[in-house]
Amino acid sequence: MAGELWVGVLVGITGGLLGLIMNHFLPVFLKLGHNVPKGSFGWPLLGETLGFLKPHPSNTLGAFLQDHCSRYGNVFKSHLFLSPTVVSCDQELNYFILQNEGKLFQCSYPKPIHGILGNVSMLVAVGDTHKRLRNVAISLVSITKSKPEFLNDIERTAIQVLSSWKDKQQVVFCEEARKFSFNVIVKQVLGLTSEEPETREILEDFLTFMRGLVSIPLYIPGTPYARAVQARSRISSRVKAIIEERRSRNSRSVRNDFLEILLSVDTLSEDEKVSFVLDSLLGGYETTSLLMAMVVHLLGQSPTALEQLKLEHEQIRSLKEKDECLNWEDYKTMEFTQNVISEALRYGNIVKFVHRKALKDVKFRDYLIPSGWKVLPVFTAVHLDSSVHANALQFHPWRWETQDQTSKRFTPFGGGSRYCPGSELAKIEVAFFLHHLVQNFRWTAEDVDQPMAYPYVEFGKGLLINLDHCST
């Protein structure tokens, strides 16, 4: 009996491996002669995923894309994240993919991501669910972005963070940026201040949640992935408790935060509202803080840009009373600041690519993208293409004085129906933080700490900067 059991186990394992191998190579054989882009599928099961994910400076394509584009062209096939994939480094195809969301292509992140984010997250939802969530997000941003209460909270938090640097000669800027962005977003979404115990508890779970997003997706007790799933559950429970408290309180006072507005939205279920809160925390925390770090890193290497930025903000401050808060009109006059932010997004490539799936056979030029295959439009390739952006490998904010920041050549926040609805809020936060930073500090950073793509972007040492306090 024992021998038969082991034979059964061996047959099962062998069959499973053969199935994985057939799943790996079968898509190639089925589409022979159908103009599928050239390329390589690499190893069975793993494909070329490890090569694709190999860390590289964020202002480069990396060895994998450089090698494959030189061998196969800007559109090629590969096998990534367990799926046959068409990779696009082509500007026109990238734009075509983004503009045909829900028609020819559909958002399709690896299944383990769903396990952490949840199936009703706006980041992974498709169809009507995504449309409902996105409409709410756009409405919230439109209501919020110019509100004095929101703008005052941003500025107040920026001043608090910078005031804590008063007696410091060095700071780990990524930590400071995350502190700032989290305090801003948790106040705006849940109405919580940085001093409240709930805020610290949510932040602790949120950091665990973030680490799981970029971990090996093994749900085994103690692994980062398992801890992330559990952390999401705890955050969800806290959000639900806050919702119940809001609904049960006798006071008629209304808080000026996302949650208050969400409670009056009838088109979303309870789970969708909770997931919306988590998505807002995620988007308002990681992307914003990373953008801040990228701007500070690049300005530290460009004294000319830093000086022009300082002059712009000194001019804005000179027209205001002492301690008078910034407002929406001030933000709209920060033209060079906007150029710096756009250039940091282009050159630093905080978002490298997005996951899509072909809903049907798609013909584009002479290529066939087979139905069911994954598609990866790589934004970095277009942002760093010298035929699209002159002197693309240089940080040059002045290019945006004449270049359109909303064209298909520039897609730092995606495009089409999945364009990031919170992008304007992130820019406002960065602009207001810079307003006080450049008037109070000069800084230098360690040259060895360059932003690296893993493929997510990260400063290995957290961007340690040496501070020089400006005289007032």
Disulfide bonds with the S-S distance in Angstrom:
none
